[in-house]
């Protein structure tokens, strides 16, 4: 994948993750970063479980969004807002 494709998929995945997991507003740059890292986390996690959501854009976005939800859950668990 090209860098632009990775950024677009990361942005969409991070945005979807932030929509599903309320309580985290990281902005557009934060959503892109969380989405890109979430893609790696989701891919790793699904690889361990033997799950595949597809090989195209939709599969990458869903995998990234689920990984982003996991990351947002962990961030909110460790860094609770007062």
C-alpha positions in Angstrom: 0.0 0.0 0.0 1.1 3.5 -0.7 1.6 6.1 2.0 -1.5 8.1 0.9 -3.6 5.0 0.9 -2.4 4.2 4.4 -3.2 7.7 5.7 -6.7 7.6 4.1 -7.5 4.1 5.6 -6.0 5.2 8.9 -8.1 8.4 9.0 -11.3 6.5 8.2 -10.5 3.7 10.6 -9.6 6.2 13.4 -12.7 8.2 12.8 -14.9 5.1 12.9 -13.2 3.9 16.1 -13.8 7.3 17.7 -17.5 7.2 16.7 -18.0 3.8 18.1 -15.9 4.3 21.3 -17.2 7.6 22.6 -15.2 9.6 25.1 -12.1 10.1 23.0 -11.7 13.2 20.9 -8.2 13.2 19.5 -8.8 15.4 16.4 -8.0 14.5 12.8 -4.3 13.9 13.3 -4.9 11.8 16.4 -7.6 9.8 14.6 -5.1 9.1 11.7 -2.4 8.0 14.1 -4.8 5.8 16.1 -6.2 4.4 12.9 -2.8 3.5 11.5 -1.6 1.9 14.7 -5.1 0.3 15.1 -4.6 -1.4 11.7 -1.4 -3.0 13.0 -3.1 -4.0 16.3 -6.2 -5.3 14.5 -4.2 -7.3 12.0 -2.1 -8.8 14.7 -5.1 -9.6 16.9 -7.1 -11.1 14.0 -4.0 -13.1 13.0 -3.8 -14.6 16.4 -7.5 -15.5 16.3 -7.4 -16.7 12.7 -10.0 -14.2 11.6 -10.0 -12.4 8.2 -12.3 -9.5 7.3 -11.2 -9.4 3.7 -8.2 -8.2 1.7 -9.6 -5.0 0.1 -10.2 -1.5 1.4 -13.3 -2.4 3.4 -11.4 -5.2 5.2 -8.5 -2.9 6.0 -10.8 -0.2 7.3 -12.8 -2.6 9.5 -9.6 -4.2 10.8 -8.2 -0.7 11.5 -11.4 0.5 13.2 -11.6 -2.5 15.5 -7.9 -2.1 16.3 -8.5 1.6 17.0 -11.4 0.7 19.3 -9.0 -1.6 21.3 -6.4 1.2 21.5 -9.0 3.8 22.5 -10.3 1.5 25.2 -6.8 1.0 26.6 -6.0 4.7 26.4 -9.2 5.5 28.3 -8.5 2.8 30.9 -5.1 4.1 31.7 -5.7 7.9 31.2 -9.1 8.6 32.7 -10.2 12.2 32.4 -11.0 13.9 35.7 
